[in-house]
């Protein structure tokens, strides 16, 4: 997947907007970051520690814990260039759901956007 495709998909999530944090591009919903793009070919997403553990086991070639304290809190690197698009979509949507306001999750579900599973 190309960076441009990832960006387009991120901005296609309900309420998602592009911003920046410490000079790096990020994507937010409800003013909370769900994904950043710190360097070419790598995104960093917001998982819970339990989600991170699961994805590190099921997607070892795609996911890696961010070093240090951020990684312990669930922040995870995703290497998206050669990864399956459905996997990347699922990971990104999981991160989006983790920070999206409940009102937006409800609205997105009623509008036909699957906010519960993949």
N, C-alpha and C positions, 0 to 999 in steps of 0.2 A: 504494500500500500504506500502510495506517495503521501508526503506531508500535506499537500493540498487536499487530497481526498479525506484525510483524517480531520483536517480543519472543517471541511464542508460537513462532514458527518457530525462533528461536535456542535457546530452551529445549528444543525438541524434538530437537536434535542430541545424540547420545550423550555423556553425561558433562557436558553444559553446565550451568552455574550462573550466576546473576546475582550481581554484586557491585558495588563502586564503586571508582573510582580518581580521586583529586584532586576529589572531590565530584561526579563524573559516573558515571552508570550504565555498567556494562560486563558483558560475558558472557565466561566463562572455561571452559576445559577443562584439567584437570590443573594448575590454578592459574595458567595462562597466558592472557592476554587475546587473544581473537580478534576481538572487536568491542566498540566503545563507542558510546554515544549522547550526544554532546556538546551537541546542540541539536535542536530540532524539525525533522524532515524530513531529517536527516543522520546517517548512521552512519559510523564510522571503522573500517576493517578492516585486518588484518595480512596483507599479501601479500609475496612476495619482490619484489625490484626487477624481475626479469624478468616476473613475473606482472603487476605494476603496469603495466609498459610495454605489455604485450599488452592489458590491460583498458582502458587509456587510449585505445588505438587502436580497439578494437572497441566500446566503450561510452562514447563521449565525452560524451554528455549525462547520463550517470549517474555516471561516475567522474572524480575529480580528485585529483591528488597533494596530500597534506597539505603545507603550506609548511614550508620549513626542513629540518633534519636528519632529522626523523621521516619526511618524505616520501621522502627519499633512501634510507631503509632499507626502503621499500615500503609504509608506512602510507598508506592511500588513503581519501578521503571518498567515500561513496556517497550520492547523493541519491535516496532510495527512494520518495518520495510518488507520483510519476507513472510510475515505472519498471515494466517487465514483471516480474511476480512470479517467473517462471522464471529470469530474469536475476538478480534479487536473491537467490534461493535458491542459484544457482550461485556467486555471488560470496561469499556468507556461508559456504557449505560449503567453498569453497576456503580461506578464512581459517581455518575450524575445522580442516581437515586440516593446515594449516601448523603448528599448535601442539599438536594432539592427540597424546598418547603413542602410541607404536607398538602397545602392547598393546591400547589402546582401538580403534585403527584396525582391528586384526585381529579383535577381538571384534565390532565394528560390522559388518564385512564378513560375518562368519559368521552374524550375526543378520539379514542381509538388507538392511542399510543400505548404499547405494552410496557408498563413500568414495573412488572413483577417478575418476569422470568425470560429466559432465553435458553 
